[in-house]
Amino acid sequence: MKKINWLKLIPYIIILLLIGAICYYIDRSGDFKEKYQEEVKLTKALQDTATKYINKNGELTTEKLTLQTGIDNLTEENYVLTESQKELMNRVKDVEKRSTIIAAALIESQIIIDSLRGANVVVDTTENTVTVSDSTESIEYEFIIGKVKPVFMDQKPTFTINRLYLPNKQFVEFHWRNERKEGYPISFSVSNSNKYFKTTNIESYAIPELLKPNIKPTFWQRAWKGIKASSPYVIGGVIGASGMFLLMK
């Protein structure tokens, strides 16, 4: 068997070690970048305030960035949370005891009716009542005021809500904002079809694994993922082939 000249192998070993070191550095750089983007997204989400706009359906929409990190990271006092954010995370942590959570939201809403005009008013002199009613796509109501004639001066008039109906369709959705440099942060929005329903605040949470490059990667992201996955086998193959070549030389 031919004697191996180990001195001749040194340059090849050094080259292979350099290739391995470069692959390791690129992989670690990618992990560092993801961690940095996660911190940036979380900080912005914690400080974000709700924005309102009218969507294509003419509905008032409220939107806010989503908190995206590990649950323990937000419940171990690593960050200063508002009361609504604390409530959200406490609910998320409670759900995690029973099942694995993916995303969650806490929505605060109010029904605000600043004025009711143009109603139908009916006076019933027999029953001594006044009925106020109306019916639109946003609200239906019928109020009855009783004992309104002067003959009942010794009694207080009565007021009865006979019917009050406010239909509403609420549409909620999570989406990635088209901001590549920030790692495509997740945003949450709520839309109400009824103009009397006002969303006063929203808080939302999503697991850190919900990353756009992982779920909907571009062509280049898929290609790089394939390269990273196959790089150990490629390096091993190169080392093996080089060793065999040098042994047979």
ChimeraX attribute file (.defattr): number of C-alpha atoms within 10 A of each C-alpha:
attribute: neighborCount
match mode: 1-to-1
recipient: residues
	/A:1	5
	/A:2	7
	/A:3	6
	/A:4	12
	/A:5	10
	/A:6	9
	/A:7	8
	/A:8	10
	/A:9	14
	/A:10	11
	/A:11	11
	/A:12	15
	/A:13	14
	/A:14	11
	/A:15	11
	/A:16	17
	/A:17	14
	/A:18	12
	/A:19	14
	/A:20	16
	/A:21	12
	/A:22	12
	/A:23	17
	/A:24	13
	/A:25	12
	/A:26	13
	/A:27	13
	/A:28	12
	/A:29	12
	/A:30	12
	/A:31	12
	/A:32	12
	/A:33	13
	/A:34	15
	/A:35	12
	/A:36	14
	/A:37	17
	/A:38	20
	/A:39	15
	/A:40	14
	/A:41	21
	/A:42	20
	/A:43	14
	/A:44	15
	/A:45	21
	/A:46	19
	/A:47	10
	/A:48	14
	/A:49	15
	/A:50	16
	/A:51	12
	/A:52	15
	/A:53	12
	/A:54	11
	/A:55	11
	/A:56	7
	/A:57	9
	/A:58	12
	/A:59	18
	/A:60	19
	/A:61	22
	/A:62	23
	/A:63	23
	/A:64	22
	/A:65	28
	/A:66	29
	/A:67	31
	/A:68	27
	/A:69	18
	/A:70	13
	/A:71	18
	/A:72	11
	/A:73	11
	/A:74	19
	/A:75	15
	/A:76	8
	/A:77	9
	/A:78	9
	/A:79	12
	/A:80	11
	/A:81	15
	/A:82	11
	/A:83	9
	/A:84	15
	/A:85	20
	/A:86	15
	/A:87	14
	/A:88	20
	/A:89	24
	/A:90	15
	/A:91	14
	/A:92	22
	/A:93	16
	/A:94	12
	/A:95	13
	/A:96	13
	/A:97	9
	/A:98	8
	/A:99	8
	/A:100	11
	/A:101	15
	/A:102	13
	/A:103	16
	/A:104	19
	/A:105	22
	/A:106	16
	/A:107	15
	/A:108	12
	/A:109	12
	/A:110	11
	/A:111	12
	/A:112	10
	/A:113	11
	/A:114	6
	/A:115	5
	/A:116	9
	/A:117	6
	/A:118	8
	/A:119	13
	/A:120	11
	/A:121	14
	/A:122	12
	/A:123	14
	/A:124	12
	/A:125	11
	/A:126	6
	/A:127	11
	/A:128	16
	/A:129	19
	/A:130	17
	/A:131	19
	/A:132	18
	/A:133	19
	/A:134	16
	/A:135	14
	/A:136	8
	/A:137	11
	/A:138	14
	/A:139	17
	/A:140	14
	/A:141	16
	/A:142	18
	/A:143	17
	/A:144	18
	/A:145	16
	/A:146	17
	/A:147	18
	/A:148	20
	/A:149	12
	/A:150	9
	/A:151	9
	/A:152	11
	/A:153	10
	/A:154	7
	/A:155	10
	/A:156	10
	/A:157	14
	/A:158	11
	/A:159	15
	/A:160	11
	/A:161	13
	/A:162	12
	/A:163	11
	/A:164	13
	/A:165	11
	/A:166	16
	/A:167	12
	/A:168	16
	/A:169	11
	/A:170	12
	/A:171	12
	/A:172	15
	/A:173	11
	/A:174	20
	/A:175	14
	/A:176	17
	/A:177	15
	/A:178	11
	/A:179	10
	/A:180	11
	/A:181	8
	/A:182	15
	/A:183	20
	/A:184	17
	/A:185	26
	/A:186	24
	/A:187	20
	/A:188	24
	/A:189	23
	/A:190	20
	/A:191	25
	/A:192	20
	/A:193	18
	/A:194	18
	/A:195	17
	/A:196	17
	/A:197	21
	/A:198	18
	/A:199	20
	/A:200	11
	/A:201	18
	/A:202	23
	/A:203	26
	/A:204	24
	/A:205	27
	/A:206	23
	/A:207	17
	/A:208	14
	/A:209	12
	/A:210	17
	/A:211	19
	/A:212	17
	/A:213	14
	/A:214	12
	/A:215	9
	/A:216	11
	/A:217	13
	/A:218	12
	/A:219	9
	/A:220	9
	/A:221	13
	/A:222	14
	/A:223	12
	/A:224	12
	/A:225	15
	/A:226	11
	/A:227	13
	/A:228	15
	/A:229	11
	/A:230	11
	/A:231	15
	/A:232	13
	/A:233	11
	/A:234	12
	/A:235	16
	/A:236	13
	/A:237	12
	/A:238	13
	/A:239	16
	/A:240	12
	/A:241	12
	/A:242	16
	/A:243	15
	/A:244	11
	/A:245	10
	/A:246	15
	/A:247	14
	/A:248	10
	/A:249	8
